[in-house]
Amino acid sequence: MNPPRKQAELPMGPKNIIVLSESEDSEVPIPTSVPENPADKDKEVQSTELP
């Protein structure tokens, strides 16, 4: 589970890394297939993280 995650992190990019980490929690190893899910979660997470 560690080797595949690192390989996808390199080609994905720094922005995708955060999505990958978040999607992993949502059981979504393929964020590229569901850009609407990670995008919506990223916005919600940012809103909650912000004060």
MARKOLVEX-48720 format. One record per residue (C-alpha): residue in one letter; x, y, z. Coordinates in steps of 0.02 Angstrom, whole numbers, plus 50000, padded with zeros to 5 digits. Layout:
N
{rec 'A',{X,Y,Z}}
...
END
This chain:
51
{rec 'M',{50000,50000,50000}}
{rec 'N',{50150,50114,50028}}
{rec 'P',{50242,50084,49863}}
{rec 'P',{50090,50119,49751}}
{rec 'R',{50046,50275,49847}}
{rec 'K',{50220,50351,49826}}
{rec 'Q',{50224,50312,49641}}
{rec 'A',{50058,50399,49613}}
{rec 'E',{50116,50548,49716}}
{rec 'L',{50261,50587,49599}}
{rec 'P',{50162,50595,49435}}
{rec 'M',{50010,50669,49521}}
{rec 'G',{50095,50821,49595}}
{rec 'P',{50096,50915,49761}}
{rec 'K',{49915,50968,49746}}
{rec 'N',{49857,50792,49706}}
{rec 'I',{49956,50724,49853}}
{rec 'I',{49836,50810,49973}}
{rec 'V',{49687,50742,49876}}
{rec 'L',{49763,50568,49875}}
{rec 'S',{49784,50574,50064}}
{rec 'E',{49605,50635,50084}}
{rec 'S',{49534,50513,49956}}
{rec 'E',{49623,50369,50045}}
{rec 'D',{49518,50409,50197}}
{rec 'S',{49363,50405,50087}}
{rec 'E',{49419,50241,50007}}
{rec 'V',{49450,50325,49839}}
{rec 'P',{49620,50272,49769}}
{rec 'I',{49574,50344,49598}}
{rec 'P',{49541,50532,49621}}
{rec 'T',{49569,50559,49435}}
{rec 'S',{49416,50452,49398}}
{rec 'V',{49310,50553,49520}}
{rec 'P',{49371,50735,49512}}
{rec 'E',{49204,50794,49578}}
{rec 'N',{49223,50697,49741}}
{rec 'P',{49399,50755,49790}}
{rec 'A',{49364,50931,49729}}
{rec 'D',{49209,50944,49837}}
{rec 'K',{49298,50868,49986}}
{rec 'D',{49449,50981,49963}}
{rec 'K',{49336,51134,49970}}
{rec 'E',{49244,51070,50122}}
{rec 'V',{49405,51024,50210}}
{rec 'Q',{49481,51194,50174}}
{rec 'S',{49326,51282,50237}}
{rec 'T',{49330,51180,50398}}
{rec 'E',{49517,51202,50419}}
{rec 'L',{49500,51390,50400}}
{rec 'P',{49446,51484,50557}}
END
